[in-house]
């Protein structure tokens, strides 16, 4: 895997962690996903997308524009 791909995966993982837990640091992402379950994971991702859309001029949207 090249460095660009690794960096994108790292950013995606960090964005997903914040969307699911509200924190930048925590247990392994796979564990969080398993503990929350499919329904809750999808609901939290939807909530995060809604928040980003509401705050589209916010720095966060600029940080994740590559997705």
C-alpha positions in Angstrom: 0.0 0.0 0.0 1.5 3.4 -1.0 1.8 6.3 1.4 -1.1 8.3 -0.1 -3.4 5.4 0.4 -2.2 4.9 4.0 -2.8 8.6 4.8 -6.3 8.5 3.3 -7.1 5.4 5.4 -5.7 7.0 8.5 -7.8 10.2 7.9 -10.9 8.1 7.2 -10.4 6.0 10.3 -10.0 9.1 12.5 -13.1 10.7 11.0 -15.1 7.6 11.5 -13.8 7.3 15.1 -15.0 10.9 15.9 -18.4 10.2 14.2 -18.9 7.0 16.3 -17.4 8.0 19.7 -17.1 11.8 19.7 -13.5 11.4 20.6 -10.2 11.3 18.7 -8.6 8.6 20.8 -10.2 5.4 22.0 -10.4 1.6 21.6 -9.8 -0.1 18.3 -12.3 1.1 15.7 -13.3 -2.5 14.9 -14.2 -3.1 18.5 -16.3 0.1 18.6 -18.2 -1.0 15.5 -18.9 -4.4 16.9 -20.0 -3.1 20.3 -22.3 -0.4 18.8 -23.8 -2.7 16.2 -24.9 -2.0 12.6 -28.0 0.1 13.3 -26.2 2.5 15.8 -23.1 2.8 13.6 -25.2 3.9 10.6 -27.3 6.2 12.8 -24.1 7.9 14.1 -22.6 8.2 10.7 -25.9 9.8 9.4 -25.8 12.2 12.4 -22.2 13.2 11.6 -23.0 13.8 8.0 -25.9 16.0 9.0 -23.7 17.9 11.4 -21.1 18.5 8.7 -23.7 19.7 6.2 -25.0 22.1 8.8 -21.5 23.5 9.4 -20.2 23.3 5.9 -18.0 26.4 6.4 -16.4 24.8 9.4 -12.8 23.6 9.4 -13.9 20.0 9.7 -15.4 19.9 6.2 -12.2 21.3 4.7 -10.2 18.6 6.5 -12.3 15.7 5.1 -13.0 17.1 1.6 -10.9 14.3 0.1 -13.5 11.7 1.0 
